[in-house]
Amino acid sequence: MPKFYITTAIPYAYRLPHVGNTYEAVFTDAVARYHRLIGDEVFFLTGTDEHGQKIQRQAEEEGIPPQALADRVTGGLRGIWDRCNVSYDAFIRTTDAAHKAIVSAIFNKLYEQGDIYKSSYEGWYCTPDESFYTDSQALRDGGENDRVCPDCGRPLERMTEDAYFFRLSKYGPRLMEHIEQNPDFLVPEARKNEMVNNFLKPGLQDLCVTRSAFTWGVPVEIDPGHVMYVWIDALSNYITALGYNPAGQSAGLFLKNWPADLHVVGKDIVRFHFLYWPCILMALGLPLYKQLYGHGWFNMGTDKMSKSGGNVLYAPELADMYGVDGLRYYLLREMPFSADGSITHSLLTARYNTDLANDLGNLLSRTVAMAEKYCGAELETTEAHPSVENVRAETVKRYAAAMDALHTQHALIEVWKLVDRCNKFIDETAPWVLARDPDKAGELRAVMAALCRALHTLTVLLTPVMPETADKMAAQLGLAPALRTWESLDARDIAFRVKKGAALFPRLEKS
């Protein structure tokens, strides 16, 4: 059985994530569920980044220990992931004792082999983003000493402090060679071009990997006045969670799963995963991950979603209004592969009512009701109905190609082609008319069997996207567990024992 190791980025445990952040977990979950469906042995990792100056400052403002703040936010975030049916196999926290011990060993190894050295740093620091910028990178917002972050636009602080640096520049040429030999190392293509042209070709600068201006982090053993910065600490979670041991034999989980097959991150942190993380892996003598996907953001209509601006939507509230699967469907249907998506209540309601209530929900309801009424609730497919089967078979093929390429939007567009074909097929064949003529009983059963077969296919294909809905569809179609597999899509002889249930998606009032 092939293995498939997939990860999200680990969100910063500072505030609860808005729905745009939740998209990443839902997307990664859909990809993980798809790979389980096709027979891969999946290991899906997520978690939280819980160290840093921003958490320390926020905790001081609240008068609580940083760990208490991290515990509260991580608990809330994990609750959101669970509410959205994110089927992670492991959840790592950078405050976990095991993680901190391995990170310390990684730092020591890199220091001992000369890949980390001590020097001093002077530059511009963005506390919200936990990022340093040079004079040329920091944007002027007035005078020479009035600079703003090039990523978030917030004010930067001028800082000078002793620090330890990772020799990022040493590994730039090797990384460029790897990228040239592996063109799909980062997708989409535009993000790769931006990274290569703006950072790799001009030459990588050595990377500051410790801080001494705050204390909330993993201490540097050789110099206790320093704590490890996010690059060594947080990025290493992808291997510490597997039991990597830089000083000896790693755990079986690491030996089985590394290298990662896919890292899923937002476009704002592509740079760290595309440039810093591979170079750290090279320094450790480890194979690089296979692929990085830098997804876009969800905008609130046409405006950037911003917690500080109060312009946000949150997943739990949306799940209450549209159902978990209604929300999951929208997120996966409306985020383009290489651009940003848009979300508003009116867009959510329109997509829910059109695609889910009208198209899919009515298709299942009509088919099951007619199968009960005209066929005694029991059907068996023995031969394919050409007018539906051709679309069904093509849908499976195109869906698989889209999911393999991480194009969930295209995959769902293909699925809805089959939904639309089935609804039109009902109108074309008019089973209620066939039922009036005893001589057409065989034709009627063939029509109903074709619809049930198509709904079986839809149940399987929608399992990664809307798992609860797929369970409800399977129950109404009377599908045995053996008929919920990828292999069952090729089956010709499928037995159905239908039983009408509640509407999948009750229609919503426009908002």
Disulfide bonds with the S-S distance in Angstrom:
none
